[in-house]
Amino acid sequence: MNMIEAINSAMHVMMERDPDVVVMGEDVGYFGGVFRCTAGLQAKFGKTRVFDTPISECGIVGVAVGMGAYGLRPVPEIQFADYIYPGIDQLISEAARLRYRSAGEFIAPITVRSPFGGGIFGGQTHSQSPESLFTHVAGLKTVIPSTPYDAKGLLISAIEDNDPVIFFEPKRIYNGPFTGYYDRPVEPWSKHAAADVPTGHYRIPLGKANIVRAGEALTILAYGTMVHVAKAVVEANGVDAEVIDLRTLLPLDIETIEASVKKTGRCLIVHEATRTSGFGAELSALVQERCFYHLEAPVERVTGFDTPYPHSLEWAYFPGPIRIGRAIAKIMKD
Amino acid sequence: MADGPLRSNLPPLELHVPEPRSRPGDPVDFSDVIVPAAGSMARPDEAVSPHDMRDLSFGLVRVLDDDHKAVGAWDPRLPAETLLKMLRTMALTRAFDERLYRAQRQGKTSFYMKCTGEEATSVAAAAAMQGDDMVFPSYRQQGILMWRGYALTEMINQIYSNRGDKLKGRQLPIMYSVPELSFFTISGNLATQYPQAVGWAMASAIKGDTRIASCWCGEGSTAEGDFHSAMTFASVYNAPTILNVVNNQWAISSFSGFAGAERTTFAARAIGYGIAGLRVDGNDALAVYAATQWAAERARSNKGPTLIEHFTYRAEGHSTSDDPSAYRSAQESAEWPLGDPIHRLKQHVIGLGIWDDERHAAMDLELAEMVKAATKQAEKNGVLGHGMHQPFETMFEDVFEELPWHLQEQMAQALEERAAKWPK
């Protein structure tokens, strides 16, 4: 399965197992979503469980919160993460705090799916990575898969979770693992082991990172598309780096991060989102607080620039192999 | 200069900034408030198309006439028992507000919000719904909890954020949450409950339930995007919802003109969405009951949502943190042309021969004593800031279902800080 099919399969499995799971969003019903992630679900489960919505992110999230309070498990789709802002008050003031403000009497077990990230010539309104807006909020969980296998297992865990989850899908790797070499063809997922996705139910727990490549010289922390870019750079440069796919930013798997950095003594953080106050800043602070006496070089960050995503200059913006390679060289020099 | 027709002889453009009808020191003029005669509005069948009831969005449904008699097609013809229970609950709401307002002034809590003059918009609405219909209130619907029989002591525990507060002292006073009485947790962010109520109602419809949802917001909050999102969703999915706008004329110091009241009514917001819209005399408990009953029947029979504008007046400040004398004429409240809802219902039941002034005075005394007793009971659990609060570790609970590592660490830090500050 590619990542789209894996995400579809997760919703399929959950809708079969739990009659309270409903799928909603712009174009998700009859058409099956602009990225086809919900294809076939309405035909199978009917239009009262899988339905199109008005173009109103505030409405989509707000309605999902009310449905969650009723006892359903809504899985709303925001068509692009760039469009999540009109719904953000319902996410950060309502969904995130419902359990807290009602002392556990009302919950919002919703999973907001949204394609995010750049590398598809989406310009400034179809390329953003707003994850750190959500990790800053008490009460939300933020999940970002990097393979079809992980996407399905993590999405099932998210839907089963009783807390509100933001599930960002790196759309650049929906069809194959992008390695950052934009002038080379992308190999489809079918050529990779991670495309071997079971059709049935399985979970990947939230809060558990994945060591995608073991190494001794350097720890690279990444998520989503950047896992593949970082791995490709490491392999091309022959660096003995440990590449960790965080999978969930909150809750974060601090144990795996700490153990790895204490072992390697060096840490590089890679994400697509803008640099200032990005999630890399949080990771860098955590590593510094917990691993300072094991560090042999300053923690480095490779990120997008602090500008909106430029359409024509996309590849100059994208934190690709050259930027990552230079950062690795710098960190290894010390 | 761009090419185009000459316009040098036009006067300059002007920005219109609304002004209320009177300011402090001004005489009050309510002559622009059109009050149709009680009983003059038609009552269509609950299944009517919204297109055939436009007049009801611009008129004012009134049942009690100037002599406090119930007249016209909207008269809900309630039994004596219901009338007297509504009267008692509205009086209880007022007694509660009086006492807890004073408690705030005595420093027992940080904040309080009265609903003086608006008691009918919650009590009569609750009376016309089923007890398990879900309500998504704003912050002036304490009357719903009173109608549904919630313990006053529980309400006061919440207001005092004390060790008896089942919300663990996290919410501002009056932001109750009572799921066992189908009363949703109140948010301070305005109108956010609107799409949530529609979502709850959609869920009820998805599951083939028979319960409907109802939500409340002030007229000022209709300017929020959430209001319009909710109207769109309610309309699109024919969600079984009653959407109440309590038009009490004032949003803190901004009069209803800043929410668009100079151009149209709030009930008429329904027309653009193809939703049924009713504008009712919010100080007439029988009109509020009748409108809610109509809307509930419509929702419950899958005929669609209804927007109800309750035309009323906020007789007190917005909250204890507000000073209405700084922005509005002191006479407004007394001269409000639709009177006081408790007085009007009281006169109505007296006119029916089922009530009298003596019984009313005795009831007021009894209710004041009841509230006083509940307050004393709640004070045994502490008042705000006097240390009798929930164990402080509860601060970290309920952020997530389970405590993640970073909150475990922060809780441990807080315990250490506490031990250092107050060594045993």
Interface residues (C-beta under 8 A of the other chain):
Chain A: V22 T48 R49 T53 P54 S56 C58 G59 V61 G62 V63 A64 V65 G66 M67 G68 A69 Y70 G71 L72 P74 P86 D89 Q90 S93 E94 L98 R99 Y100 R101 S102 A103 G104 E105 F106 I107 A138 G139 K141 D161 N162 D163 G207 L250 P251 L252 I254
Chain B: M134 F136 K166 L167 K168 R170 Q171 M175 S177 P179 F184 T185 S187 N189 T192 Y194 P195 Q196 A197 V198 G199 W200 A201 M202 A203 S204 A205 I206 K207 A213 G225 D226 S229 A230 T232 F233 V236 E397 D398 V399 F400 E401 P404 W405 H406
